[in-house]
């Protein structure tokens, strides 16, 4: 399905997936209107930090942004070359890479957020925004308004600190049942969060992480707590209805460790290709996107099956490797066994991204 002429294209949701679609549609001569139920850009976010991963796709992060017609050089983003990994009752280990593992960006209403950065690019390309009222899915040409059914959860806190910039990843049920937790400190601000499967018999996992970091000597003040829920699923068919589903609404996220921003943006780019009638490019791009998504789902299943001993083994492999980013890249290579495993087990798993 393509939209001919100057008929306005209506997008529900002003997240990075919807804005990527809008930028590329507008650059191809389309009139684009984004409908956002919040009263401003980034209003649904909590001022937290997220990472743009550098291992899932063949393109580096800067190359990928160029492909999406977004200037990466001017984006407030911090490259991360090393981080600390924590397992309960073991000393933390540092993992270091000659290439950035990921780039930290802020989310939310601040002028320095990636949300407002992309909104400014939208406005430069004459994309219109309508705030304060949600657009129903059936009325949208592109639907980018968030999650499907709730399956798992994230709890987090925005913090202030005088600690130096640093990143920590925490694995194991003590920190995040069937999930992971992290601490990012950048420029005196920070995010502590835990992404986990809900278990009514467990204590609040966020509290366990806050206590842990204070016990190891990190001093910080909690400014705001936040919580959300979400789901991952693998649709069997792409776009059977008139409305094109993108971002988390379409299941386009990284299922392993939640570095889903590039997948969300890529789904927006594919939607723009499709609505502009660039079907060959849309099909080839979606094939790559869907393959990486399925592999990430299989990786998540394998991750949840790791024993504590296996987790220690993999952490040590990353620790001693001179090119740990390549281990992650190989994990996202095409693999028949991974895909078959994910297809057989996907109905039994529900995972959450951060």
C-alpha positions in Angstrom: 0.0 0.0 0.0 1.3 3.4 -0.9 -0.3 6.9 -0.4 -0.4 8.9 -3.6 -0.3 12.6 -4.1 -0.5 15.2 -1.2 -3.0 13.4 1.0 -1.8 13.9 4.5 -0.2 10.9 6.2 -1.3 10.6 9.8 1.1 9.1 12.4 -0.1 8.1 15.9 2.7 8.6 18.4 5.8 10.9 18.5 8.4 8.5 19.7 11.6 7.9 17.7 9.9 5.3 15.4 7.1 7.7 14.4 9.5 10.6 13.9 11.9 8.5 11.8 9.0 7.7 9.6 7.8 11.3 9.5 11.3 12.7 8.5 11.7 10.2 5.7 8.1 10.7 4.4 8.5 14.5 4.4 11.8 14.4 2.6 10.0 12.4 -0.1 7.5 15.2 -0.5 4.7 13.9 1.7 2.6 16.0 4.0 2.9 14.4 7.5 0.9 15.0 10.7 2.0 13.4 14.0 -0.7 13.0 16.7 0.6 12.7 20.2 -1.7 12.2 23.3 0.9 13.9 25.6 1.0 17.7 25.7 4.6 17.9 24.5 7.5 15.9 22.9 8.9 13.3 25.3 6.1 13.7 27.8 5.7 9.9 28.2 9.3 9.5 29.2 11.0 9.9 32.6 14.2 11.8 31.7 16.1 8.5 31.8 19.1 7.4 29.8 19.1 4.7 27.1 21.7 3.2 24.8 22.0 3.1 21.1 23.6 -0.3 20.5 26.5 -0.8 18.1 26.3 -4.6 17.4 23.0 -5.8 16.0 23.2 -4.3 12.5 26.0 -4.2 10.0 26.0 -0.4 10.0 27.6 1.5 12.9 25.4 3.9 14.8 26.5 7.0 12.9 26.1 5.2 9.6 22.6 4.0 10.6 21.5 7.5 11.5 22.7 8.8 8.1 20.6 6.1 6.5 17.6 7.4 8.4 18.3 11.0 7.3 19.2 12.0 10.9 22.5 13.9 11.5 24.2 11.9 14.3 27.1 14.3 14.7 24.9 17.0 16.3 23.0 14.6 18.6 24.0 14.8 22.3 25.3 11.3 22.7 28.1 9.8 24.8 30.1 6.8 23.5 30.6 4.0 26.0 33.8 1.9 25.6 33.7 0.1 29.0 31.4 -0.9 31.8 31.3 -3.0 34.9 29.5 -6.3 35.2 28.1 -7.5 38.5 27.0 -10.9 39.7 25.8 -11.6 43.2 28.6 -12.6 45.6 31.3 -12.1 43.0 33.7 -9.2 42.4 32.7 -6.9 39.6 34.6 -7.2 36.3 35.3 -4.5 33.7 34.6 -5.1 30.1 36.5 -2.9 27.6 36.2 -2.4 23.9 38.3 -0.4 21.3 34.9 0.4 19.7 31.9 2.0 21.4 29.5 -0.7 22.8 26.7 1.9 22.7 26.0 5.6 22.8 24.1 7.0 25.8 21.2 9.4 24.9 18.6 11.0 27.2 14.9 10.5 26.8 12.1 12.9 27.7 11.3 16.6 27.5 14.7 18.1 28.0 16.1 20.1 25.1 19.1 17.7 25.0 17.0 14.6 24.7 16.9 12.5 21.5 13.2 13.0 21.4 13.5 16.8 21.1 16.5 16.5 18.8 14.4 14.5 16.3 11.4 16.7 16.8 13.4 19.7 15.6 14.5 17.8 12.5 10.8 17.0 11.9 9.9 20.7 12.1 12.7 21.6 9.8 11.2 19.2 7.3 7.7 20.7 7.8 6.2 17.8 9.8 3.2 19.0 11.8 2.5 18.0 15.4 -0.9 17.9 17.1 -0.7 17.4 20.9 -3.2 16.5 23.6 -5.3 13.9 21.8 -4.6 10.3 20.9 -5.3 9.2 17.3 -7.2 5.9 17.1 -5.3 3.0 15.5 -7.9 2.6 12.7 -7.6 6.3 11.8 -3.8 6.3 11.5 -1.7 5.5 8.5 1.2 4.6 10.8 0.7 3.5 14.4 3.6 4.1 16.7 1.9 4.6 20.0 3.5 2.1 22.2 3.1 -1.3 23.7 0.8 -4.3 23.3 -0.3 -6.5 26.1 1.6 -6.3 29.4 3.9 -9.1 30.1 6.9 -7.9 32.2 8.0 -4.8 34.0 10.6 -2.2 34.6 11.2 -0.1 37.7 13.7 2.7 37.8 14.9 5.9 39.4 16.4 9.1 38.2 19.4 10.1 40.4 21.7 13.0 41.0 25.3 12.4 42.0 28.9 13.8 42.0 30.3 10.4 41.0 32.2 10.2 37.7 30.6 9.0 34.5 30.2 5.2 34.6 28.0 2.3 33.5 27.2 -0.9 35.4 25.2 -4.0 34.3 23.8 -6.5 36.8 22.7 -10.0 36.1 21.0 -12.6 38.2 17.7 -13.0 40.0 18.8 -11.1 43.0 19.0 -8.0 40.8 16.3 -8.7 38.2 14.3 -12.0 38.1 14.8 -13.4 34.5 16.1 -10.0 33.5 18.9 -7.5 34.0 19.5 -4.2 35.8 21.8 -1.3 35.1 23.2 2.0 36.4 24.2 4.8 34.0 25.8 8.0 35.3 26.5 10.7 32.8 27.2 14.3 33.7 26.0 14.2 37.3 22.7 12.6 36.3 21.9 8.9 36.3 19.4 6.1 35.8 19.1 3.0 37.9 16.6 0.5 36.4 15.7 -3.1 36.6 13.9 -5.0 33.8 12.3 -8.2 35.1 9.5 -10.7 35.1 7.0 -10.1 37.8 7.0 -12.6 40.7 4.6 -11.8 43.5 6.8 -13.7 45.9 9.8 -11.5 45.3 10.7 -8.2 47.0 11.0 -5.0 45.0 14.1 -5.6 42.8 14.8 -1.9 42.4 15.3 -1.6 46.1 17.8 -4.4 46.0 19.8 -2.6 43.3 19.7 0.7 45.1 20.9 -0.9 48.3 23.6 -2.8 46.4 25.1 0.3 44.8 25.1 2.1 48.1 26.8 -0.8 49.8 29.7 -0.7 47.4 30.2 2.9 48.0 28.3 4.9 45.4 26.7 8.1 46.8 23.6 9.4 45.0 20.3 11.1 45.6 17.0 9.7 44.2 15.1 12.4 42.4 12.2 10.5 40.9 11.1 6.9 40.6 9.3 5.5 37.6 7.7 2.3 36.5 6.3 0.9 33.3 5.3 -2.3 31.7 5.4 -3.8 28.2 5.5 -6.8 26.1 7.4 -8.5 23.3 5.8 -10.6 20.7 6.6 -11.8 17.2 3.7 -11.1 14.8 3.3 -13.9 12.3 2.4 -11.5 9.5 3.5 -8.0 8.7 0.9 -5.4 8.0 -2.3 -7.2 7.1 -4.3 -4.1 7.9 -4.2 -0.7 6.3 -2.5 0.8 9.3 1.3 0.2 9.4 2.4 -0.8 12.9 5.9 0.3 13.9 8.1 0.5 17.0 7.0 -1.3 20.1 3.4 -1.3 18.8 4.6 -3.5 16.0 6.9 -5.7 18.1 10.0 -4.0 16.7 12.4 -4.1 19.6 15.5 -5.9 20.7 14.3 -8.8 22.9 17.7 -9.6 24.5 18.9 -6.6 26.5 16.4 -4.0 25.4 18.6 -1.9 23.1 15.6 -1.4 20.9 15.9 2.2 19.6 17.6 1.3 16.4 15.0 -1.4 15.6 12.3 1.1 16.4 13.8 3.7 14.1 14.4 1.1 11.4 10.8 0.1 11.4 9.8 3.7 10.9 12.2 3.9 7.9 10.7 0.8 6.4 7.2 2.2 6.8 8.2 5.3 4.9 9.6 3.2 2.1 6.4 1.3 1.9 4.0 4.3 1.9 6.1 6.0 -0.7 5.8 2.9 -3.0 9.5 1.9 -2.7 8.4 -1.8 -2.3 11.7 -3.5 -3.2 13.6 -1.4 -0.6 10.9 -1.9 2.0 10.9 -5.7 1.5 14.7 -6.1 1.7 15.0 -3.8 4.7 12.1 -5.5 6.5 13.7 -8.9 5.8 16.8 -7.7 7.6 14.9 -6.1 10.5 12.7 -9.1 11.0 15.6 -11.5 11.0 17.5 -9.6 13.6 14.4 -9.3 15.7 13.8 -13.1 15.6 17.5 -13.8 16.5 17.2 -11.4 19.4 14.2 -13.3 20.6 16.1 -16.6 20.4 19.0 -15.0 22.2 16.6 -13.9 25.0 15.3 -17.5 25.4 18.9 -18.8 25.6 19.8 -16.1 28.1 16.9 -17.0 30.4 18.1 -20.6 30.5 21.6 -19.8 31.6 22.7 -21.3 34.9 24.7 -19.1 37.4 27.9 -21.0 36.3 27.1 -20.4 32.6 26.5 -16.7 33.4 29.9 -16.5 35.1 31.5 -18.2 32.1 30.1 -15.6 29.6 31.0 -12.7 31.8 34.6 -13.9 32.0 34.7 -14.4 28.2 33.7 -10.7 27.7 36.1 -9.6 30.4 39.2 -11.3 28.8 38.3 -10.6 25.2 40.2 -7.9 23.3 37.2 -7.4 21.0 34.1 -8.2 23.1 31.8 -6.3 20.7 32.5 -9.1 18.2 31.0 -11.6 20.6 27.8 -9.7 20.6 27.9 -9.3 16.8 28.3 -13.0 16.3 25.3 -13.6 18.6 23.1 -11.7 16.1 24.4 -13.6 13.1 21.9 -15.6 11.1 21.5 -19.0 12.6 19.0 -21.7 11.8 19.0 -23.4 15.2 18.3 -20.1 17.0 15.4 -19.3 14.8 13.9 -22.8 15.1 14.3 -22.6 18.8 12.6 -19.3 19.0 9.7 -20.4 16.8 9.1 -23.5 19.0 9.2 -21.6 22.3 8.0 -18.1 21.7 4.5 -18.7 23.0 6.0 -19.6 26.4 8.1 -16.5 26.9 7.3 -12.9 27.6 10.2 -10.4 28.0 10.6 -6.7 28.6 12.9 -4.1 27.2 14.2 -1.1 28.9 
